[in-house]
Amino acid sequence: MSFGAIFTALMALLLLGYYTGRKRSISLSDKRNQRLHSLPQHYGYLIAFWSSVPALLILLFWSVLESSVINSAIVAQLPAQLQQLSADELELLINEIINLSHSGVAIGDDVKRHAVFYYNALIEFSDWVKSVIVFVLAFIGMFIALAFVKPEMKARNLVERLIRWFMIGCASIAVLTTIGIIFSVIFESIIFFKAVNVFDFLFGTHWSPQEAIREDQVGGSGSFGALPLFVGTLLISFVALVIAVPLGLMSAIYLSEYSSPRFRLFAKPVLEMLAGIPTVVYGFFAAITVAPFIRDLGESLGLSLSSESALAAGIVMGVMIIPFVSSLSDDVISAVPQAMRDGSYAMGATKSETIKQVIIPAALPGIVSGVLLAASRAIGETMIVVMAAGLSANLTFNPLEAVTTVTVQMVALLTGDQEFDSTKTLAAFALGLGLFLTTLVLNIISLYVVRKYREQYD
């Protein structure tokens, strides 16, 4: 049976176990004239768990290891001269064997034909053994769990304990995934910094990651000065935040304090629709409308501007991240207790004074969180920068010139057929590490400011 068929059957057994466990608990309670410790559905949840979850874990574990075990078995039965091939050549040969087994065409090579037959036999045997083990385990788990069902059984406590462990597992997966990402980036960056000096990378002003294959090749300098990339990232993000923070915060204050409930019910979803527009659409808008408008405006003022600039990308990016500021700020402002407003009004303060001196300080941590989310979204944006700001790694603080960002260069370094162990490709991991550290420093500074202000406010 295929994975999908086995999974569907296990879901059916889960429902059957729930129904059987619930019915058995009720029947035992009636037969013994004894009150159940827990609700009947708790007994059903327990039977459903033991009749499906262990078997499902075995199914997932088997599916993960199946391909590697079968590939190793195929390699082991190949002739000795083929087993001496490199790892990449063996992988290509195995992929060819798998494709031939799926195509069904006639195979002239005896070695490949024998390998295809052997592969199909292993797949059939694996599917048969997997199905037997999974279903036997599922039924054993169901019958053993049913045997332990008693009216005095603390089923609710067991179910709550299982739910707690499930939540702990989910949280652990999130934490371990984050740790794994960080360490993978760090390890690859260490390999990169063995070839490129870390100070040249952080403070170098020339970015040209193309490396020469031959000594006489032109345009392969291999310079990895990332300072222009970080400056371009911060420049575009700064322009975007200058647009998004005032507009988003003022919109949130109006929606929460001044607008009528009817207008708020209409305006807030419309404003949040900006976050659902694909970034490539924003990129087209920036490249076709905003960038030519800025260029024409500059020419009317006697300035010579290119069609690509940090200002065009920053303006459009700022419009894109307005919902991140306005929506979160609106929620935290609305969550400020009405008693604080009433107390301010009782002291004779006006509405604007109440907003400035009471509501905004009380909602400041949430507002800063919204700004940080918007800043992270701006720092990680790629499509708008590619289409509106260009790919030129220029070290400039002038928003009217073309710049590029860290994320754009990471995409450029990892696009196409690249050697994964080359300095050029490893530079993407070093850029990712630098971007991570930059964002971390900004978050630490903002949290310090919020905590300092909160102490003063309290």
C-alpha positions as CSV (number, residue, x, y, z in Angstrom):
1,M,0.0,0.0,0.0
2,S,1.1,3.5,-0.7
3,F,1.8,6.1,2.0
4,G,-1.5,7.9,1.3
5,A,-3.6,4.7,1.5
6,I,-2.0,3.7,4.8
7,F,-2.4,7.2,6.2
8,T,-6.1,7.2,5.2
9,A,-6.6,3.8,6.8
10,L,-4.9,5.0,10.1
11,M,-7.2,8.0,10.2
12,A,-10.2,5.7,9.8
13,L,-8.8,3.6,12.7
14,L,-8.5,6.7,14.7
15,L,-12.2,7.4,14.3
16,L,-13.0,3.8,15.0
17,G,-10.9,3.8,18.1
18,Y,-12.6,7.0,19.4
19,Y,-16.1,5.6,18.8
20,T,-15.1,2.2,20.3
21,G,-13.5,3.6,23.4
22,R,-16.4,6.0,24.1
23,K,-19.0,3.3,23.7
24,R,-17.0,0.8,25.8
25,S,-16.7,3.3,28.7
26,I,-20.4,3.9,28.7
27,S,-21.3,0.2,28.6
28,L,-18.9,-0.6,31.4
29,S,-20.4,2.2,33.5
30,D,-23.9,0.9,32.9
31,K,-22.9,-2.8,33.5
32,R,-21.1,-2.1,36.8
33,N,-23.5,0.7,37.8
34,Q,-20.4,2.8,38.5
35,R,-19.9,6.4,37.7
36,L,-17.1,7.2,35.1
37,H,-14.2,9.2,36.4
38,S,-14.0,11.2,33.2
39,L,-16.3,12.1,30.3
40,P,-16.8,9.3,27.7
41,Q,-15.0,11.3,25.0
42,H,-11.8,11.2,27.1
43,Y,-11.8,7.4,26.9
44,G,-12.4,7.7,23.2
45,Y,-9.5,10.1,22.8
46,L,-7.2,7.6,24.6
47,I,-8.2,4.7,22.4
48,A,-7.9,6.8,19.3
49,F,-4.4,7.9,20.3
50,W,-3.0,4.3,21.0
51,S,-4.7,2.9,17.8
52,S,-3.2,5.5,15.4
53,V,-0.3,7.6,16.8
54,P,2.3,4.9,17.4
55,A,1.6,3.3,14.1
56,L,1.7,6.7,12.4
57,L,5.1,7.4,13.9
58,I,6.4,4.1,12.6
59,L,5.0,4.9,9.2
60,L,6.8,8.3,9.1
61,F,10.0,6.8,10.4
62,W,9.9,4.0,7.8
63,S,9.1,6.5,5.0
64,V,12.1,8.7,5.9
65,L,14.6,5.8,5.9
66,E,13.1,3.7,3.1
67,S,14.8,5.5,0.2
68,S,18.3,5.6,1.7
69,V,18.1,1.9,2.7
70,I,16.9,0.8,-0.8
71,N,19.5,2.9,-2.5
72,S,22.2,1.4,-0.4
73,A,21.0,-2.1,-1.3
74,I,21.0,-1.2,-5.0
75,V,24.6,0.0,-4.8
76,A,25.6,-3.1,-3.0
77,Q,24.4,-5.4,-5.8
78,L,26.1,-3.4,-8.6
79,P,29.3,-4.7,-10.2
80,A,32.5,-3.8,-8.4
81,Q,33.6,-1.3,-11.1
82,L,30.4,0.7,-10.7
83,Q,30.7,0.7,-7.0
84,Q,34.0,2.6,-7.4
85,L,32.3,5.6,-8.9
86,S,32.2,8.9,-7.0
87,A,29.2,9.8,-4.8
88,D,27.8,12.2,-7.4
89,E,28.1,9.6,-10.2
90,L,26.4,6.9,-8.1
91,E,23.6,9.3,-7.2
92,L,23.0,10.0,-10.9
93,L,23.0,6.3,-11.7
94,I,20.5,5.5,-8.9
95,N,18.3,8.4,-10.1
96,E,18.4,6.9,-13.6
97,I,17.5,3.5,-12.3
98,I,14.5,4.9,-10.4
99,N,13.4,6.9,-13.5
100,L,13.6,3.7,-15.6
101,S,11.5,1.8,-13.1
102,H,8.8,4.4,-13.4
103,S,8.9,4.8,-17.2
104,G,8.3,1.1,-18.1
105,V,10.4,1.3,-21.3
106,A,12.6,-1.5,-22.5
107,I,16.1,-1.5,-21.1
108,G,19.0,-2.7,-23.2
109,D,21.7,-2.6,-20.5
110,D,21.7,-5.9,-18.5
111,V,23.2,-4.2,-15.4
112,K,20.6,-1.5,-15.4
113,R,17.7,-3.9,-16.2
114,H,18.7,-6.2,-13.3
115,A,19.0,-3.1,-11.0
116,V,15.5,-1.9,-12.0
117,F,14.0,-5.4,-11.3
118,Y,15.8,-5.5,-8.0
119,Y,14.6,-2.0,-7.1
120,N,11.0,-2.9,-7.9
121,A,11.2,-6.0,-5.8
122,L,12.6,-4.0,-2.9
123,I,9.8,-1.5,-3.2
124,E,7.1,-4.1,-3.2
125,F,8.7,-6.0,-0.3
126,S,9.1,-2.7,1.7
127,D,5.4,-1.7,1.0
128,W,4.2,-5.1,2.1
129,V,6.3,-5.2,5.3
130,K,5.4,-1.6,6.1
131,S,1.7,-2.2,5.8
132,V,1.8,-5.4,7.9
133,I,3.8,-3.7,10.7
134,V,1.8,-0.6,10.8
135,F,-1.6,-2.2,10.9
136,V,-0.6,-4.9,13.3
137,L,0.8,-2.2,15.7
138,A,-2.4,-0.2,15.3
139,F,-4.7,-3.1,16.1
140,I,-2.5,-4.2,19.0
141,G,-2.5,-0.7,20.4
142,M,-6.3,-0.5,20.1
143,F,-7.0,-3.8,21.8
144,I,-4.5,-3.3,24.6
145,A,-5.9,0.2,25.3
146,L,-9.5,-1.2,25.3
147,A,-8.5,-3.8,27.9
148,F,-7.4,-1.0,30.3
149,V,-10.6,1.0,30.0
150,K,-12.4,1.0,33.4
151,P,-14.8,3.4,35.0
152,E,-12.3,4.4,37.6
153,M,-9.6,5.0,35.0
154,K,-8.4,8.7,35.1
155,A,-8.8,9.2,31.4
156,R,-9.0,12.9,31.5
157,N,-5.7,13.3,33.4
158,L,-4.0,11.0,30.8
159,V,-5.4,12.9,27.9
160,E,-4.3,16.3,29.4
161,R,-0.9,14.8,30.0
162,L,-0.7,13.7,26.3
163,I,-1.8,17.1,25.1
164,R,0.9,18.8,27.3
165,W,3.6,16.5,25.9
166,F,2.3,17.2,22.4
167,M,2.6,21.0,23.0
168,I,6.1,20.5,24.5
169,G,7.0,18.6,21.4
170,C,5.7,21.3,19.1
171,A,7.6,24.0,21.0
172,S,10.7,21.9,21.0
173,I,10.5,21.5,17.2
174,A,10.3,25.2,16.8
175,V,13.2,25.9,19.1
176,L,15.4,23.1,17.6
177,T,14.6,24.3,14.1
178,T,15.7,27.8,14.9
179,I,18.9,26.4,16.6
180,G,19.6,24.2,13.6
181,I,19.2,27.1,11.2
182,I,21.5,29.3,13.2
183,F,24.2,26.6,13.6
184,S,24.0,25.7,9.9
185,V,24.6,29.3,8.9
186,I,27.4,29.7,11.4
187,F,29.2,26.6,10.3
188,E,29.1,27.6,6.6
189,S,30.1,31.1,7.5
190,I,33.2,29.8,9.4
191,I,34.3,28.0,6.2
192,F,33.8,31.2,4.2
193,F,35.8,33.3,6.7
194,K,38.7,30.8,6.5
195,A,39.1,32.0,2.9
196,V,38.1,35.7,3.3
197,N,39.2,37.9,6.2
198,V,36.3,38.8,8.4
199,F,37.3,42.5,8.5
200,D,37.6,42.7,4.8
201,F,34.1,41.3,4.6
202,L,32.5,43.6,7.1
203,F,34.3,46.8,6.2
204,G,35.3,46.3,2.6
205,T,33.7,48.7,0.2
206,H,33.9,46.7,-3.0
207,W,31.5,43.8,-3.7
208,S,32.3,41.6,-6.7
209,P,31.8,37.9,-5.8
210,Q,32.6,36.6,-9.3
211,E,35.8,34.6,-9.0
212,A,38.1,33.9,-11.9
213,I,38.4,30.4,-13.1
214,R,41.6,31.1,-15.0
215,E,44.3,33.5,-14.2
216,D,43.8,35.4,-17.4
217,Q,40.0,35.7,-17.0
218,V,38.6,39.3,-16.8
219,G,36.0,40.4,-14.4
220,G,36.7,37.8,-11.7
221,S,38.1,39.8,-8.9
222,G,36.4,37.9,-6.1
223,S,36.0,40.9,-3.8
224,F,33.7,40.3,-0.8
225,G,33.4,43.7,0.8
226,A,29.8,43.6,2.1
227,L,29.6,47.1,3.6
228,P,27.7,48.5,0.5
229,L,25.1,45.7,0.9
230,F,24.4,46.5,4.5
231,V,24.3,50.2,3.9
232,G,21.9,49.7,1.0
233,T,19.7,47.4,3.2
234,L,19.5,50.0,6.0
235,L,19.0,52.9,3.6
236,I,15.9,51.3,1.9
237,S,14.6,50.1,5.2
238,F,14.9,53.5,6.7
239,V,13.0,55.1,3.8
240,A,10.3,52.5,4.1
241,L,10.0,53.1,7.9
242,V,9.8,56.8,7.4
243,I,6.8,56.2,5.2
244,A,5.2,53.4,7.1
245,V,5.5,54.4,10.8
246,P,3.8,57.8,10.6
247,L,1.1,56.7,8.3
248,G,0.5,53.4,10.1
249,L,0.5,55.0,13.6
250,M,-1.7,57.9,12.6
251,S,-4.1,55.4,10.9
252,A,-4.2,53.3,14.0
253,I,-4.9,56.3,16.3
254,Y,-7.7,57.5,14.0
255,L,-9.3,54.1,13.7
256,S,-9.2,53.3,17.4
257,E,-10.0,56.8,18.9
258,Y,-11.8,59.0,16.3
259,S,-13.6,56.9,13.7
260,S,-17.1,55.5,14.1
261,P,-17.5,51.7,14.5
262,R,-19.1,51.5,11.1
263,F,-16.2,53.2,9.3
264,R,-13.7,51.1,11.4
265,L,-15.4,47.9,10.4
266,F,-14.9,48.9,6.7
267,A,-11.5,50.7,6.8
268,K,-9.4,48.2,8.8
269,P,-9.9,45.2,6.5
270,V,-9.3,47.4,3.4
271,L,-6.1,48.7,5.0
272,E,-5.0,45.2,5.9
273,M,-5.5,44.1,2.2
274,L,-2.2,45.9,1.5
275,A,-0.4,43.0,3.3
276,G,-2.0,40.4,1.0
277,I,-0.8,41.9,-2.3
278,P,2.1,39.8,-3.7
279,T,5.4,41.6,-3.5
280,V,6.1,41.1,-7.2
281,V,3.0,43.3,-7.9
282,Y,4.5,46.0,-5.7
283,G,7.8,45.5,-7.6
284,F,6.0,46.1,-10.9
285,F,4.2,49.2,-9.5
286,A,7.6,50.6,-8.3
287,A,9.4,49.9,-11.6
288,I,6.6,51.1,-13.9
289,T,5.0,54.0,-11.9
290,V,7.0,55.2,-8.9
291,A,10.5,55.1,-10.3
292,P,9.7,56.9,-13.6
293,F,7.7,59.5,-11.6
294,I,10.7,60.2,-9.4
295,R,13.0,60.3,-12.4
296,D,10.7,62.8,-14.3
297,L,10.3,64.9,-11.2
298,G,14.1,65.1,-10.8
299,E,14.5,66.1,-14.4
300,S,12.0,68.8,-14.0
301,L,14.1,70.1,-11.1
302,G,17.3,69.9,-13.2
303,L,18.6,66.7,-11.6
304,S,19.9,63.7,-13.5
305,L,18.4,60.6,-12.0
306,S,18.3,57.0,-13.0
307,S,15.2,54.9,-13.2
308,E,16.4,52.8,-10.3
309,S,16.8,54.3,-6.8
310,A,16.6,53.5,-3.2
311,L,13.9,56.1,-2.8
312,A,11.5,54.4,-5.2
313,A,12.0,51.0,-3.6
314,G,11.7,52.5,-0.1
315,I,8.4,54.4,-0.9
316,V,6.7,51.3,-2.3
317,M,8.1,49.1,0.5
318,G,6.8,51.6,3.0
319,V,3.3,51.3,1.6
320,M,3.5,47.6,1.7
321,I,4.4,47.4,5.4
322,I,1.8,50.0,6.6
323,P,-0.6,47.2,7.7
324,F,2.1,45.7,10.0
325,V,2.3,49.0,11.9
326,S,-1.3,50.1,11.7
327,S,-3.0,46.7,12.6
328,L,-0.9,45.9,15.6
329,S,-0.9,49.5,16.8
330,D,-4.7,49.6,16.5
331,D,-5.1,46.4,18.5
332,V,-2.8,47.5,21.4
333,I,-4.3,51.0,21.5
334,S,-7.8,49.5,21.6
335,A,-6.7,47.2,24.4
336,V,-5.7,50.2,26.7
337,P,-8.3,50.1,29.6
338,Q,-11.1,52.6,29.3
339,A,-10.6,53.5,32.9
340,M,-7.3,55.2,32.0
341,R,-9.0,57.3,29.4
342,D,-11.8,58.2,31.8
343,G,-9.2,59.2,34.5
344,S,-7.4,61.5,32.1
345,Y,-10.7,63.1,31.1
346,A,-11.6,63.6,34.7
347,M,-8.4,65.5,35.3
348,G,-9.4,67.9,32.6
349,A,-7.2,66.6,29.7
350,T,-8.4,66.9,26.2
351,K,-8.7,63.9,23.8
352,S,-5.4,64.7,22.1
353,E,-3.6,65.2,25.4
354,T,-5.0,61.9,26.6
355,I,-3.7,60.2,23.5
356,K,-0.2,61.7,23.7
357,Q,0.3,61.4,27.5
358,V,-1.7,58.3,28.5
359,I,-2.7,56.0,25.6
360,I,0.5,56.1,23.5
361,P,2.8,55.5,26.5
362,A,0.6,52.6,27.7
363,A,0.5,51.0,24.3
364,L,4.2,51.7,23.5
365,P,5.5,48.1,23.8
366,G,2.9,46.9,21.3
367,I,3.6,49.8,19.0
368,V,7.3,49.0,19.0
369,S,6.6,45.4,18.3
370,G,4.6,46.4,15.2
371,V,7.4,48.7,14.1
372,L,9.9,45.9,14.6
373,L,7.8,43.5,12.6
374,A,7.6,46.0,9.8
375,A,11.3,46.6,9.9
376,S,12.0,42.9,9.7
377,R,9.7,42.7,6.7
378,A,11.4,45.6,5.0
379,I,14.9,44.2,5.7
380,G,14.0,40.8,4.2
381,E,12.2,42.1,1.1
382,T,13.7,41.1,-2.2
383,M,11.4,41.5,-5.3
384,I,10.8,45.2,-4.8
385,V,14.5,45.9,-4.5
386,V,15.4,43.9,-7.6
387,M,12.8,45.7,-9.7
388,A,13.1,49.2,-8.3
389,A,16.6,49.6,-6.8
390,G,18.7,47.4,-9.0
391,L,21.6,45.1,-8.4
392,S,24.4,47.7,-8.2
393,A,26.4,47.4,-4.9
394,N,27.1,51.1,-4.5
395,L,28.3,52.5,-1.1
396,T,26.1,55.6,-0.9
397,F,23.7,57.3,1.5
398,N,21.9,59.1,-1.3
399,P,18.4,57.6,-1.7
400,L,18.3,58.9,-5.3
401,E,21.0,56.5,-6.4
402,A,20.8,52.8,-7.3
403,V,21.7,50.4,-4.5
404,T,21.2,46.7,-3.6
405,T,20.5,44.8,-0.4
406,V,21.8,41.7,1.4
407,T,18.8,39.5,0.5
408,V,19.0,40.4,-3.2
409,Q,22.7,39.4,-3.3
410,M,21.9,36.2,-1.4
411,V,19.4,35.2,-4.1
412,A,21.9,36.1,-6.8
413,L,24.6,34.0,-5.3
414,L,22.5,30.9,-4.9
415,T,20.6,31.1,-8.2
416,G,21.6,28.7,-11.0
417,D,24.1,25.9,-11.1
418,Q,26.6,26.7,-8.4
419,E,29.3,24.8,-6.5
420,F,28.1,24.6,-3.0
421,D,31.6,24.7,-1.5
422,S,32.9,27.6,-3.5
423,T,33.7,30.9,-1.8
424,K,31.1,32.7,-3.9
425,T,28.3,30.4,-2.7
426,L,29.5,30.4,0.9
427,A,29.3,34.2,0.9
428,A,25.5,33.9,0.9
429,F,25.7,32.2,4.4
430,A,28.1,34.9,5.6
431,L,25.6,37.6,4.4
432,G,22.8,35.7,6.2
433,L,24.8,35.6,9.4
434,G,25.5,39.3,9.2
435,L,21.8,40.1,8.5
436,F,20.8,38.0,11.5
437,L,23.2,39.7,13.8
438,T,22.1,43.2,12.5
439,T,18.5,42.3,13.2
440,L,19.4,40.9,16.6
441,V,21.2,44.1,17.6
442,L,18.2,46.2,16.5
443,N,15.8,44.1,18.5
444,I,18.0,44.3,21.6
445,I,18.2,48.1,21.4
446,S,14.5,48.5,20.9
447,L,13.7,46.1,23.8
448,Y,16.0,48.1,26.0
449,V,14.3,51.3,25.1
450,V,10.9,49.9,25.7
451,R,11.9,48.5,29.1
452,K,13.4,51.8,30.1
453,Y,10.4,53.7,29.0
454,R,8.0,51.2,30.7
455,E,9.9,51.7,34.0
456,Q,9.5,55.4,33.8
457,Y,5.8,55.1,32.9
458,D,5.1,52.7,35.8
